[in-house]
Amino acid sequence: MIKNPERKERKSVAVIGAGNAGAAAAYTLSRRGFDVVVFESTNTLGGRCQSVEREGFTIDIGAVYLLNLYSRTVALLKEAGYRDLQEWSPPGALFDDSGSHRVQYDFLPSFLKLTTLSLGDKLKMILTALSVILRPAPSPYDTDSLAAFEPGQETMETWSRRHLGDRVHEYLVRPWIEPAFGVGVEALSPPFLQGILKRAYRAKFRVPRAGMGEISKTLLKGINVELNSPVESVNRLAGNTGFSVTAKGKAIQFDGVVAATTANVTAEILGDDIISENEKSLLQQAPYAKMVSIALGYHKNPWPDAPFDLALPVGTGNQPIVGIILHGKKSPQNVPEGGQLINVFTNNKASQEFNTDTLCEMAINQVNQWLGGNCRPDFIECNVHERALAYAPPGHYQKMQSLRRAMPHGVVLAGDYLAHLGVETAIVSGERAGIELGRFLNKI
């Protein structure tokens, strides 16, 4: 049952969405002494970052790792008492028509060993990396910082080819970026790449021991979360004394609201007395990639001596399968002894064009091609994410910055669509939303 918060003693906040953004906002506000109610439309926490159990395997649905560059995610988990992040240093393989090329995916200089790159390619890569490191560059997970570096209508592809050359673009930039967004670099704005290049030399991978679903669970511990409670509308109260949030047909009063759900849902539930038609249009137009994540489970590992944990396609042209990750060494506690779990990710174009049966067969064939053999998995867990990853075409960051700033006092936005790319952006935007709303509520 949803209880009306005590408005007389402590100010109350509704957080809409129990994904990473909503969890960070709720955690931040709760720590600052506000009464928080989180409304979640589904029956689980985590949004697009969950972990499920199947036949003794723990399968991450959505994101599958963190970076140490995710400074706010790591800091909030530590502050909340989570101490079970383990490091993963993935040996990787890049596959093209000539075969595989080994890299250490978390160590940028390892790409300099690629024989497919000429001496001139490598020199250009070094000089560009040094230039980015020595000059100001955006924080890759913050809307305001990204907006400040947005260069008009230039795309990430044109920036990359101009500064790094065609070969480095194909063998470094595309395998770095496209699996993370699910769309081609020709659809993206450049600032994120610049921010990542500045920091990539010190990137390290981390994974929560029990799965990525631990992030939201940890941050929402002890907070009132109402599951199976989709919010139907948010409106102002008469006299601007707060907001009415309607869920399950019941209207409840709150002093403030954090909208931490997807952009299209936010547009649907915020009333006309809160945002304008133009602002709703910006939310509705925020782009997402559709992706299908396919987990292939093997009770007996067909490839116990696999030389890599992560494989990516490289070269020109569309890549329907943007990457695979082997979890046997990455997270052995989440795979039965002697088994193997492989995640396969498809890009937006393939996810739109093919049905799930076709994509699953494509995934199995790709794994067998890269690892060898003709092995069938014992089970397949296929998850379709209609709005898997927010991405940023040219001009997106400035639009999202203006949208966030246009919100009336008492309502703040959070979510990866503000600055794109999953966990850290969601956490950063959620924490910032909690801080901003808390400051406002403490003044009234």
C-alpha positions as CSV (number, residue, x, y, z in Angstrom):
1,M,0.0,0.0,0.0
2,I,1.3,3.5,-0.9
3,K,1.3,5.7,2.2
4,N,1.0,9.5,2.0
5,P,4.2,10.8,3.4
6,E,4.1,13.0,6.6
7,R,4.3,16.5,5.1
8,K,4.3,18.3,8.4
9,E,7.6,17.2,9.8
10,R,9.8,16.4,6.8
11,K,9.5,17.3,3.1
12,S,8.5,14.5,0.8
13,V,9.8,13.5,-2.7
14,A,8.5,11.2,-5.3
15,V,11.1,9.4,-7.4
16,I,9.7,7.9,-10.6
17,G,11.7,4.9,-11.7
18,A,13.8,2.4,-9.7
19,G,16.6,2.1,-12.3
20,N,20.1,3.4,-11.5
21,A,19.1,7.1,-12.0
22,G,16.1,6.8,-9.7
23,A,18.1,4.8,-7.2
24,A,20.9,7.4,-7.0
25,A,18.4,10.2,-6.6
26,A,16.4,8.4,-3.9
27,Y,19.6,7.5,-2.1
28,T,20.9,11.1,-2.2
29,L,17.6,12.6,-1.0
30,S,17.1,10.0,1.7
31,R,20.6,10.7,3.1
32,R,19.7,14.4,3.3
33,G,16.7,13.7,5.4
34,F,13.8,13.7,3.0
35,D,10.9,11.2,3.0
36,V,11.3,9.4,-0.3
37,V,8.8,7.2,-2.2
38,V,10.1,5.4,-5.3
39,F,7.5,4.4,-7.9
40,E,8.5,1.5,-10.2
41,S,6.2,0.3,-13.0
42,T,7.6,-3.2,-13.0
43,N,8.0,-5.9,-10.3
44,T,11.8,-5.5,-10.1
45,L,14.5,-3.0,-9.3
46,G,17.2,-1.9,-11.7
47,G,15.4,-0.8,-14.8
48,R,17.8,-1.7,-17.7
49,C,20.4,-2.9,-15.3
50,Q,19.2,-6.2,-13.7
51,S,20.5,-9.6,-12.9
52,V,18.5,-12.8,-13.2
53,E,19.1,-16.4,-12.2
54,R,18.7,-19.3,-14.6
55,E,19.9,-22.9,-14.2
56,G,22.6,-21.9,-11.8
57,F,23.8,-19.0,-13.9
58,T,23.6,-15.3,-12.9
59,I,22.8,-13.3,-16.1
60,D,23.1,-9.6,-16.4
61,I,20.3,-8.0,-18.3
62,G,21.6,-4.8,-19.9
63,A,25.0,-3.5,-18.6
64,V,27.6,-6.1,-17.8
65,Y,30.5,-4.2,-16.3
66,L,31.6,-0.9,-14.7
67,L,34.7,1.2,-15.3
68,N,36.8,2.7,-12.6
69,L,36.1,5.9,-14.6
70,Y,32.6,5.6,-13.2
71,S,33.7,7.6,-10.2
72,R,30.3,8.5,-8.8
73,T,28.9,5.0,-9.2
74,V,31.9,3.5,-7.4
75,A,31.8,6.3,-4.7
76,L,28.1,5.9,-4.0
77,L,28.3,2.1,-3.8
78,K,31.2,2.5,-1.3
79,E,29.3,5.1,0.7
80,A,26.3,2.8,0.8
81,G,28.5,0.0,2.2
82,Y,29.0,-2.1,-0.9
83,R,32.5,-3.7,-0.8
84,D,32.2,-6.5,-3.4
85,L,33.5,-4.9,-6.6
86,Q,36.0,-7.2,-8.3
87,E,38.4,-6.2,-11.0
88,W,38.3,-7.6,-14.5
89,S,41.1,-7.0,-17.0
90,P,39.7,-8.4,-20.2
91,P,42.0,-9.9,-22.8
92,G,40.3,-9.0,-26.1
93,A,40.3,-10.0,-29.7
94,L,39.4,-7.9,-32.7
95,F,38.1,-9.9,-35.7
96,D,38.3,-8.9,-39.3
97,D,38.5,-10.7,-42.6
98,S,42.1,-11.8,-42.0
99,G,41.4,-13.3,-38.6
100,S,41.9,-12.1,-35.0
101,H,44.1,-9.4,-33.5
102,R,44.8,-9.5,-29.8
103,V,44.5,-6.4,-27.6
104,Q,44.2,-5.7,-23.9
105,Y,40.9,-3.9,-24.1
106,D,41.4,-1.8,-20.9
107,F,44.9,-0.7,-21.9
108,L,44.9,1.8,-24.8
109,P,48.7,1.4,-25.6
110,S,48.0,-2.3,-26.5
111,F,46.3,-1.1,-29.7
112,L,49.6,0.2,-30.8
113,K,50.7,-3.4,-31.3
114,L,48.1,-4.0,-34.0
115,T,49.8,-5.0,-37.2
116,T,46.9,-3.7,-39.2
117,L,48.0,-0.2,-38.2
118,S,50.9,1.5,-40.0
119,L,53.6,3.4,-38.3
120,G,51.9,6.6,-39.5
121,D,48.6,5.4,-38.0
122,K,50.2,4.8,-34.7
123,L,52.0,8.1,-34.6
124,K,48.7,9.9,-35.4
125,M,47.0,8.0,-32.6
126,I,49.7,8.9,-30.1
127,L,49.7,12.6,-31.1
128,T,45.9,12.9,-30.9
129,A,45.8,11.1,-27.6
130,L,48.5,13.4,-26.2
131,S,46.7,16.5,-27.6
132,V,43.4,15.5,-25.9
133,I,45.1,14.6,-22.6
134,L,47.0,17.9,-22.5
135,R,44.0,20.1,-23.4
136,P,40.6,20.6,-21.7
137,A,38.1,17.9,-22.5
138,P,34.6,17.2,-21.4
139,S,33.6,14.9,-18.6
140,P,32.0,12.1,-20.6
141,Y,29.1,11.5,-18.3
142,D,27.9,15.0,-17.5
143,T,25.4,16.9,-19.7
144,D,26.7,20.4,-19.0
145,S,30.3,19.5,-19.7
146,L,29.4,17.6,-22.9
147,A,27.2,20.5,-24.1
148,A,30.1,23.0,-23.6
149,F,32.2,21.0,-26.1
150,E,29.6,20.2,-28.7
151,P,30.9,21.4,-32.1
152,G,27.8,22.2,-34.1
153,Q,26.8,19.5,-36.5
154,E,30.1,17.6,-36.8
155,T,29.7,13.8,-36.1
156,M,32.0,11.6,-34.1
157,E,32.9,9.8,-37.3
158,T,34.1,12.9,-39.1
159,W,36.0,14.1,-36.1
160,S,37.6,10.6,-35.6
161,R,38.6,10.2,-39.2
162,R,40.0,13.8,-39.4
163,H,42.1,13.4,-36.2
164,L,43.0,9.7,-36.1
165,G,42.8,8.6,-39.7
166,D,40.7,5.9,-41.3
167,R,42.5,2.8,-40.0
168,V,42.6,3.9,-36.3
169,H,38.9,4.9,-36.7
170,E,38.0,1.3,-37.8
171,Y,40.3,-0.6,-35.4
172,L,40.0,1.5,-32.3
173,V,37.2,4.0,-32.3
174,R,34.4,1.8,-33.7
175,P,35.1,-1.2,-31.5
176,W,35.3,1.1,-28.5
177,I,32.2,3.1,-29.2
178,E,29.7,1.2,-31.2
179,P,29.1,-1.7,-28.7
180,A,28.6,0.9,-26.0
181,F,25.8,2.7,-27.9
182,G,24.4,0.2,-30.3
183,V,24.6,2.6,-33.2
184,G,27.2,3.7,-35.6
185,V,29.6,6.5,-34.9
186,E,28.1,8.4,-37.9
187,A,25.1,9.0,-35.7
188,L,26.9,10.4,-32.7
189,S,28.3,13.8,-31.5
190,P,32.1,13.9,-30.8
191,P,32.5,15.1,-27.2
192,F,32.1,11.7,-25.5
193,L,35.0,10.3,-27.6
194,Q,37.1,13.3,-26.6
195,G,36.4,12.8,-23.0
196,I,37.1,9.1,-23.1
197,L,40.3,9.5,-25.0
198,K,41.5,11.8,-22.2
199,R,40.9,9.2,-19.6
200,A,41.2,5.8,-21.4
201,Y,44.9,5.3,-20.5
202,R,43.8,4.7,-16.9
203,A,40.6,2.7,-17.5
204,K,40.0,-0.5,-15.5
205,F,37.0,-2.7,-15.5
206,R,35.0,-3.7,-12.4
207,V,32.0,-6.0,-11.8
208,P,29.8,-6.4,-8.8
209,R,30.3,-9.9,-7.6
210,A,26.6,-10.8,-7.5
211,G,25.8,-9.1,-10.8
212,M,24.9,-5.6,-12.0
213,G,21.5,-5.7,-10.4
214,E,23.3,-5.1,-7.0
215,I,23.7,-1.4,-7.9
216,S,20.1,-0.4,-7.5
217,K,19.5,-2.9,-4.7
218,T,22.3,-1.4,-2.7
219,L,21.3,2.2,-3.2
220,L,17.6,1.6,-2.5
221,K,18.1,-0.5,0.6
222,G,15.8,0.8,3.4
223,I,13.9,3.2,1.0
224,N,10.2,2.9,0.4
225,V,9.9,1.4,-3.1
226,E,6.4,0.8,-4.6
227,L,6.7,-2.0,-7.2
228,N,4.1,-2.6,-9.9
229,S,3.1,1.1,-9.5
230,P,3.3,2.9,-12.8
231,V,2.8,6.7,-12.4
232,E,-0.1,7.9,-14.5
233,S,0.4,11.6,-14.1
234,V,2.2,14.4,-12.2
235,N,0.5,17.8,-11.8
236,R,0.9,20.9,-9.7
237,L,-1.2,21.4,-6.6
238,A,-3.3,24.6,-6.3
239,G,-1.3,27.6,-5.2
240,N,2.0,25.9,-6.2
241,T,2.2,24.1,-2.8
242,G,3.6,20.9,-4.2
243,F,2.7,18.2,-6.7
244,S,0.2,15.5,-7.1
245,V,1.5,12.1,-8.2
246,T,-1.1,9.6,-9.4
247,A,-0.4,5.9,-9.3
248,K,-2.8,3.0,-9.3
249,G,-5.6,5.6,-9.5
250,K,-4.6,7.2,-6.2
251,A,-3.3,10.8,-6.1
252,I,-0.6,11.5,-3.4
253,Q,0.9,14.9,-2.5
254,F,4.6,15.5,-2.6
255,D,6.9,18.6,-2.1
256,G,9.1,17.6,-5.0
257,V,9.4,15.1,-7.9
258,V,12.4,13.4,-9.6
259,A,11.4,12.0,-13.0
260,A,14.0,9.2,-13.5
261,T,12.3,7.1,-16.1
262,T,12.8,7.0,-19.9
263,A,12.4,10.2,-21.8
264,N,9.1,9.1,-23.6
265,V,7.5,8.1,-20.3
266,T,8.5,11.3,-18.7
267,A,6.9,13.2,-21.5
268,E,3.7,11.3,-21.0
269,I,3.3,11.7,-17.3
270,L,4.4,15.3,-16.7
271,G,1.3,17.5,-16.9
272,D,0.9,20.5,-19.2
273,D,1.1,22.7,-16.1
274,I,4.7,21.5,-15.6
275,I,6.3,21.4,-19.0
276,S,5.5,23.0,-22.4
277,E,4.7,21.2,-25.7
278,N,8.2,22.1,-26.9
279,E,9.8,20.4,-23.9
280,K,7.6,17.4,-24.3
281,S,8.7,17.2,-27.9
282,L,12.4,17.3,-26.9
283,L,11.7,14.4,-24.5
284,Q,9.8,12.4,-27.1
285,Q,12.6,12.9,-29.7
286,A,15.4,11.8,-27.4
287,P,16.9,8.9,-29.4
288,Y,17.4,5.4,-28.1
289,A,19.0,2.3,-29.7
290,K,17.0,-0.9,-29.7
291,M,19.3,-3.8,-28.8
292,V,18.9,-7.5,-28.2
293,S,21.1,-9.1,-25.6
294,I,21.4,-12.8,-25.9
295,A,22.9,-15.0,-23.2
296,L,24.1,-18.4,-24.3
297,G,24.5,-20.9,-21.4
298,Y,26.8,-24.0,-21.5
299,H,26.8,-26.4,-18.5
300,K,30.1,-27.8,-19.9
301,N,32.4,-25.2,-21.3
302,P,33.3,-26.0,-24.9
303,W,36.2,-23.5,-24.9
304,P,38.0,-23.8,-21.6
305,D,41.2,-22.4,-23.1
306,A,39.6,-19.5,-24.9
307,P,42.4,-16.9,-25.3
308,F,40.0,-13.9,-24.8
309,D,37.1,-12.8,-22.6
310,L,35.8,-10.2,-25.1
311,A,35.6,-10.2,-28.9
312,L,34.6,-7.5,-31.3
313,P,34.2,-7.2,-35.0
314,V,36.3,-4.5,-36.8
315,G,36.5,-3.2,-40.4
316,T,34.3,-1.3,-42.6
317,G,30.5,-1.9,-42.9
318,N,27.6,-2.6,-40.6
319,Q,28.3,-5.1,-37.9
320,P,25.1,-6.8,-36.7
321,I,26.9,-8.5,-33.8
322,V,28.8,-5.7,-32.0
323,G,30.5,-7.9,-29.5
324,I,30.6,-11.0,-27.2
325,I,31.7,-11.4,-23.6
326,L,32.7,-14.6,-22.0
327,H,31.9,-14.7,-18.2
328,G,33.7,-17.9,-17.2
329,K,36.8,-16.0,-16.1
330,K,35.2,-12.6,-15.7
331,S,32.6,-13.7,-13.1
332,P,33.3,-17.4,-12.3
333,Q,31.0,-17.3,-9.2
334,N,28.1,-16.6,-11.5
335,V,28.7,-19.6,-13.7
336,P,28.4,-23.2,-12.5
337,E,31.7,-25.0,-12.2
338,G,32.9,-26.2,-15.5
339,G,30.4,-24.1,-17.4
340,Q,30.5,-21.0,-19.6
341,L,28.1,-18.1,-20.1
342,I,28.4,-15.8,-23.2
343,N,26.6,-12.6,-23.7
344,V,26.1,-11.5,-27.4
345,F,24.9,-8.0,-28.3
346,T,23.3,-6.9,-31.5
347,N,23.2,-3.4,-32.9
348,N,20.2,-1.2,-33.4
349,K,19.9,-1.9,-37.2
350,A,20.0,-5.7,-36.7
351,S,17.6,-5.5,-33.8
352,Q,15.1,-3.6,-35.9
353,E,15.4,-5.8,-39.0
354,F,15.5,-9.4,-37.6
355,N,13.3,-11.4,-35.3
356,T,14.7,-12.9,-32.1
357,D,15.0,-16.4,-33.5
358,T,17.1,-15.2,-36.4
359,L,19.3,-13.0,-34.0
360,C,19.8,-16.0,-31.7
361,E,21.0,-18.1,-34.6
362,M,23.3,-15.3,-35.7
363,A,24.7,-15.1,-32.2
364,I,25.4,-18.9,-32.0
365,N,27.0,-18.8,-35.4
366,Q,29.2,-15.8,-34.5
367,V,30.4,-17.4,-31.3
368,N,31.3,-20.6,-33.1
369,Q,33.1,-18.7,-35.8
370,W,35.2,-16.8,-33.4
371,L,35.8,-19.5,-30.9
372,G,35.8,-22.5,-33.2
373,G,33.6,-25.6,-33.4
374,N,29.9,-26.1,-33.9
375,C,28.5,-26.0,-30.4
376,R,24.9,-25.5,-29.4
377,P,24.1,-23.8,-26.0
378,D,22.1,-25.7,-23.3
379,F,19.9,-22.7,-23.0
380,I,19.3,-19.2,-24.6
381,E,18.1,-16.2,-22.6
382,C,17.1,-13.5,-25.1
383,N,16.1,-10.1,-23.9
384,V,14.8,-7.4,-26.2
385,H,15.4,-3.8,-25.1
386,E,13.2,-1.5,-27.2
387,R,14.9,1.5,-25.5
388,A,18.2,-0.1,-24.6
389,L,20.7,2.7,-24.8
390,A,20.3,6.5,-25.1
391,Y,22.6,8.0,-27.7
392,A,23.6,11.5,-28.6
393,P,23.4,12.8,-32.2
394,P,24.9,16.2,-32.9
395,G,23.2,18.9,-30.9
396,H,21.7,16.4,-28.4
397,Y,23.7,17.6,-25.3
398,Q,22.7,21.2,-25.7
399,K,19.0,20.2,-26.2
400,M,19.1,18.1,-23.0
401,Q,20.9,20.8,-21.1
402,S,18.2,23.4,-22.0
403,L,15.5,20.8,-21.2
404,R,16.9,20.1,-17.8
405,R,17.2,23.8,-17.0
406,A,13.6,24.5,-18.2
407,M,12.1,22.4,-15.5
408,P,10.1,24.3,-12.9
409,H,11.3,24.5,-9.3
410,G,10.4,21.3,-7.5
411,V,10.7,19.0,-10.6
412,V,14.0,17.6,-11.8
413,L,15.0,15.2,-14.5
414,A,17.4,12.2,-14.3
415,G,18.3,9.5,-16.7
416,D,20.9,8.3,-19.2
417,Y,19.2,10.2,-22.0
418,L,20.4,13.5,-20.6
419,A,24.0,12.6,-21.4
420,H,23.7,9.0,-22.8
421,L,25.5,5.8,-22.1
422,G,24.1,3.8,-19.2
423,V,25.3,3.3,-15.7
424,E,27.5,6.3,-14.8
425,T,25.4,8.9,-16.6
426,A,22.3,7.5,-14.9
427,I,24.1,7.7,-11.5
428,V,25.5,11.1,-12.1
429,S,22.2,12.5,-13.3
430,G,20.3,10.9,-10.4
431,E,22.7,12.2,-7.7
432,R,22.7,15.7,-9.2
433,A,18.9,15.6,-9.4
434,G,18.8,14.7,-5.7
435,I,21.3,17.4,-4.7
436,E,19.5,20.1,-6.8
437,L,16.0,19.2,-5.5
438,G,17.3,19.0,-1.9
439,R,18.8,22.4,-2.1
440,F,15.5,23.9,-3.4
441,L,13.3,22.1,-0.9
442,N,15.5,23.2,2.0
443,K,14.9,26.9,1.0
444,I,11.1,26.7,1.0
